[in-house]
Amino acid sequence: MPRTWECGIPGKEKTIWEGGLFKMTMIFPDGKFTPPLFHPNVYPSGTVCLSILNEDEGWRPAITIKQIALGVQDLLDNPILSLQHRPKPIISSRKIVPNMRNE
């Protein structure tokens, strides 16, 4: 049975995120923003695209919740813009619509 934590990640000082408190639900082993927020590394479902959260990439059992929260906090102001770390957009009627794939 998964464990659920409700977390609040504060925005870093001197960034556009300063003063914000971003609610994140961590359902171990998953984590996502509730409600989802607009960010290049957050899927429409609220799931965060961060290597340390992915078992096939950077996840290690020794990673602490604090390290995950700090990683997400840093990602907010320093997005990873490579195509492999972003949902692919769908172009419809000259308008870009985010891909709504279920992550």
Protein Blocks (a to p, Z undefined) as FASTA:
>chain_A
ZZdddddddddehiakgoiacddddddfbdcdddddddfkbcfkopacdfklpmklmgcf
klcfklmmmmmmmmmmmccfbfklcccdddeehiacddfbdZZ
